[in-house]
Amino acid sequence: MAAPQPEKIFPVSWDQFHRDSRALAWRLHEAGPFEAIVCITRGGLVPAAVVARELNVRLIETVCVASYQDYKNQGELKVLKGVAAEVTSMRAQGKGVLIVDDLVDTGRTARVVRDILPSAHFATVYAKPMGRPLVDTFVTEVSQDTWIYFPWDTGLAFVPPIRPGGD
């Protein structure tokens, strides 16, 4: 099932993303403790750094998954780098491991990573309805037809008003 094309935009500033990542860490504090964090690259790198600092987790691993062929179109899902054996073997395939990503959208990436670490706790900063059932903890839910512009994808530029007119 293909995701609907985005109709709404949700720009997120660095400050907002940092606040939301810290809010995620607060929610995760009660779910831990965690021995390791696996961040889904590239979007999970920034929130994973914030969460790792807040929860004092030193063992950080990545799983590298590519699904977007350009910045808006999803293509074939590819695992470019799996999770190190030291992490996958931790207490029954991921127990005590926290998976962090910026967003769960359709859930395609989340399903692949869940298969690698079925016992891990999965957390994202933002969640859309199609992927929401695959996530244990998140901060903000946005509609499926919303495109989130993350701060690393944008620069400062003029934005016209929603309703043109006036002077």
Contacts in CASP RR format, 6 or more apart in sequence:
PFRMAT RR
TARGET T0000
AUTHOR 0000-0000-0000
METHOD contacts of the structure
MODEL  1
MAAPQPEKIFPVSWDQFHRDSRALAWRLHEAGPFEAIVCITRGGLVPAAV
VARELNVRLIETVCVASYQDYKNQGELKVLKGVAAEVTSMRAQGKGVLIV
DDLVDTGRTARVVRDILPSAHFATVYAKPMGRPLVDTFVTEVSQDTWIYF
PWDTGLAFVPPIRPGGD
1 130 0 8 1.000
3 74 0 8 1.000
3 105 0 8 1.000
3 106 0 8 1.000
3 130 0 8 1.000
3 144 0 8 1.000
4 144 0 8 1.000
4 145 0 8 1.000
5 145 0 8 1.000
6 72 0 8 1.000
6 145 0 8 1.000
6 146 0 8 1.000
6 147 0 8 1.000
7 145 0 8 1.000
7 146 0 8 1.000
8 143 0 8 1.000
8 145 0 8 1.000
8 146 0 8 1.000
8 147 0 8 1.000
9 146 0 8 1.000
9 147 0 8 1.000
9 148 0 8 1.000
9 149 0 8 1.000
10 142 0 8 1.000
10 146 0 8 1.000
10 147 0 8 1.000
10 148 0 8 1.000
10 149 0 8 1.000
11 148 0 8 1.000
11 149 0 8 1.000
11 154 0 8 1.000
12 20 0 8 1.000
12 148 0 8 1.000
12 149 0 8 1.000
12 150 0 8 1.000
12 151 0 8 1.000
13 151 0 8 1.000
14 151 0 8 1.000
17 46 0 8 1.000
17 47 0 8 1.000
17 125 0 8 1.000
17 150 0 8 1.000
17 151 0 8 1.000
18 50 0 8 1.000
20 47 0 8 1.000
20 125 0 8 1.000
20 126 0 8 1.000
20 139 0 8 1.000
20 140 0 8 1.000
21 46 0 8 1.000
21 47 0 8 1.000
21 50 0 8 1.000
21 51 0 8 1.000
21 125 0 8 1.000
22 50 0 8 1.000
22 54 0 8 1.000
23 139 0 8 1.000
24 47 0 8 1.000
24 50 0 8 1.000
24 51 0 8 1.000
24 100 0 8 1.000
24 123 0 8 1.000
24 124 0 8 1.000
24 125 0 8 1.000
24 137 0 8 1.000
24 138 0 8 1.000
24 139 0 8 1.000
25 50 0 8 1.000
25 51 0 8 1.000
25 54 0 8 1.000
25 55 0 8 1.000
26 54 0 8 1.000
27 123 0 8 1.000
27 137 0 8 1.000
27 139 0 8 1.000
28 34 0 8 1.000
28 51 0 8 1.000
28 55 0 8 1.000
28 98 0 8 1.000
28 121 0 8 1.000
28 123 0 8 1.000
28 137 0 8 1.000
29 54 0 8 1.000
29 55 0 8 1.000
31 121 0 8 1.000
31 136 0 8 1.000
31 137 0 8 1.000
32 55 0 8 1.000
32 96 0 8 1.000
32 98 0 8 1.000
32 121 0 8 1.000
33 55 0 8 1.000
33 96 0 8 1.000
34 55 0 8 1.000
34 57 0 8 1.000
34 96 0 8 1.000
34 97 0 8 1.000
34 98 0 8 1.000
34 121 0 8 1.000
35 57 0 8 1.000
35 59 0 8 1.000
35 90 0 8 1.000
35 91 0 8 1.000
35 96 0 8 1.000
35 97 0 8 1.000
36 57 0 8 1.000
36 59 0 8 1.000
36 60 0 8 1.000
36 61 0 8 1.000
36 87 0 8 1.000
36 90 0 8 1.000
36 96 0 8 1.000
36 97 0 8 1.000
36 98 0 8 1.000
37 48 0 8 1.000
37 51 0 8 1.000
37 52 0 8 1.000
37 57 0 8 1.000
37 59 0 8 1.000
37 60 0 8 1.000
37 61 0 8 1.000
37 97 0 8 1.000
37 98 0 8 1.000
37 99 0 8 1.000
37 100 0 8 1.000
38 61 0 8 1.000
38 62 0 8 1.000
38 63 0 8 1.000
38 83 0 8 1.000
38 87 0 8 1.000
38 97 0 8 1.000
38 98 0 8 1.000
38 99 0 8 1.000
38 100 0 8 1.000
38 113 0 8 1.000
38 117 0 8 1.000
38 120 0 8 1.000
39 45 0 8 1.000
39 47 0 8 1.000
39 48 0 8 1.000
39 60 0 8 1.000
39 61 0 8 1.000
39 62 0 8 1.000
39 63 0 8 1.000
39 99 0 8 1.000
39 100 0 8 1.000
39 101 0 8 1.000
40 62 0 8 1.000
40 63 0 8 1.000
40 65 0 8 1.000
40 99 0 8 1.000
40 100 0 8 1.000
40 101 0 8 1.000
40 109 0 8 1.000
40 113 0 8 1.000
41 62 0 8 1.000
41 63 0 8 1.000
41 64 0 8 1.000
41 65 0 8 1.000
41 81 0 8 1.000
43 101 0 8 1.000
43 102 0 8 1.000
43 103 0 8 1.000
43 150 0 8 1.000
43 152 0 8 1.000
44 100 0 8 1.000
44 101 0 8 1.000
44 102 0 8 1.000
45 62 0 8 1.000
46 102 0 8 1.000
46 152 0 8 1.000
47 100 0 8 1.000
47 101 0 8 1.000
47 102 0 8 1.000
47 124 0 8 1.000
47 125 0 8 1.000
48 60 0 8 1.000
48 100 0 8 1.000
51 57 0 8 1.000
51 98 0 8 1.000
51 100 0 8 1.000
51 123 0 8 1.000
52 58 0 8 1.000
52 60 0 8 1.000
55 98 0 8 1.000
57 98 0 8 1.000
59 87 0 8 1.000
61 83 0 8 1.000
61 84 0 8 1.000
61 87 0 8 1.000
62 81 0 8 1.000
62 83 0 8 1.000
63 79 0 8 1.000
63 81 0 8 1.000
63 82 0 8 1.000
63 83 0 8 1.000
63 99 0 8 1.000
63 113 0 8 1.000
63 116 0 8 1.000
64 79 0 8 1.000
64 80 0 8 1.000
64 81 0 8 1.000
64 82 0 8 1.000
65 77 0 8 1.000
65 78 0 8 1.000
65 79 0 8 1.000
65 80 0 8 1.000
65 109 0 8 1.000
65 112 0 8 1.000
65 113 0 8 1.000
66 77 0 8 1.000
66 78 0 8 1.000
66 80 0 8 1.000
67 74 0 8 1.000
67 75 0 8 1.000
67 76 0 8 1.000
67 77 0 8 1.000
67 78 0 8 1.000
67 108 0 8 1.000
67 109 0 8 1.000
68 74 0 8 1.000
68 75 0 8 1.000
69 75 0 8 1.000
71 153 0 8 1.000
72 147 0 8 1.000
74 106 0 8 1.000
74 108 0 8 1.000
77 108 0 8 1.000
77 109 0 8 1.000
77 112 0 8 1.000
79 112 0 8 1.000
82 116 0 8 1.000
83 116 0 8 1.000
83 117 0 8 1.000
87 94 0 8 1.000
87 97 0 8 1.000
87 117 0 8 1.000
88 94 0 8 1.000
88 116 0 8 1.000
88 117 0 8 1.000
90 96 0 8 1.000
90 97 0 8 1.000
91 119 0 8 1.000
92 119 0 8 1.000
93 117 0 8 1.000
93 118 0 8 1.000
93 119 0 8 1.000
93 120 0 8 1.000
94 117 0 8 1.000
94 118 0 8 1.000
94 119 0 8 1.000
94 120 0 8 1.000
95 119 0 8 1.000
95 120 0 8 1.000
96 119 0 8 1.000
96 120 0 8 1.000
96 121 0 8 1.000
97 117 0 8 1.000
97 119 0 8 1.000
97 120 0 8 1.000
97 121 0 8 1.000
98 120 0 8 1.000
98 121 0 8 1.000
98 123 0 8 1.000
99 113 0 8 1.000
99 114 0 8 1.000
99 117 0 8 1.000
99 120 0 8 1.000
99 121 0 8 1.000
99 122 0 8 1.000
99 123 0 8 1.000
100 123 0 8 1.000
100 124 0 8 1.000
101 109 0 8 1.000
101 110 0 8 1.000
101 122 0 8 1.000
101 123 0 8 1.000
101 124 0 8 1.000
101 125 0 8 1.000
102 124 0 8 1.000
102 125 0 8 1.000
102 126 0 8 1.000
102 150 0 8 1.000
103 124 0 8 1.000
103 125 0 8 1.000
103 126 0 8 1.000
103 127 0 8 1.000
103 128 0 8 1.000
103 148 0 8 1.000
104 110 0 8 1.000
104 122 0 8 1.000
104 124 0 8 1.000
104 126 0 8 1.000
104 127 0 8 1.000
104 128 0 8 1.000
104 131 0 8 1.000
104 132 0 8 1.000
104 134 0 8 1.000
104 135 0 8 1.000
104 138 0 8 1.000
105 128 0 8 1.000
105 130 0 8 1.000
105 131 0 8 1.000
106 128 0 8 1.000
106 130 0 8 1.000
106 131 0 8 1.000
107 130 0 8 1.000
107 131 0 8 1.000
107 134 0 8 1.000
110 122 0 8 1.000
110 131 0 8 1.000
110 134 0 8 1.000
110 135 0 8 1.000
111 134 0 8 1.000
113 122 0 8 1.000
114 120 0 8 1.000
114 122 0 8 1.000
114 134 0 8 1.000
121 136 0 8 1.000
121 137 0 8 1.000
122 134 0 8 1.000
122 135 0 8 1.000
122 136 0 8 1.000
122 137 0 8 1.000
123 135 0 8 1.000
123 136 0 8 1.000
123 137 0 8 1.000
123 138 0 8 1.000
124 135 0 8 1.000
124 137 0 8 1.000
124 138 0 8 1.000
124 139 0 8 1.000
125 138 0 8 1.000
125 139 0 8 1.000
125 140 0 8 1.000
126 138 0 8 1.000
126 139 0 8 1.000
126 140 0 8 1.000
126 141 0 8 1.000
126 142 0 8 1.000
126 148 0 8 1.000
127 135 0 8 1.000
127 138 0 8 1.000
127 140 0 8 1.000
127 141 0 8 1.000
127 142 0 8 1.000
128 141 0 8 1.000
128 142 0 8 1.000
128 143 0 8 1.000
128 144 0 8 1.000
128 146 0 8 1.000
129 141 0 8 1.000
129 143 0 8 1.000
129 144 0 8 1.000
130 144 0 8 1.000
132 138 0 8 1.000
132 141 0 8 1.000
142 148 0 8 1.000
END
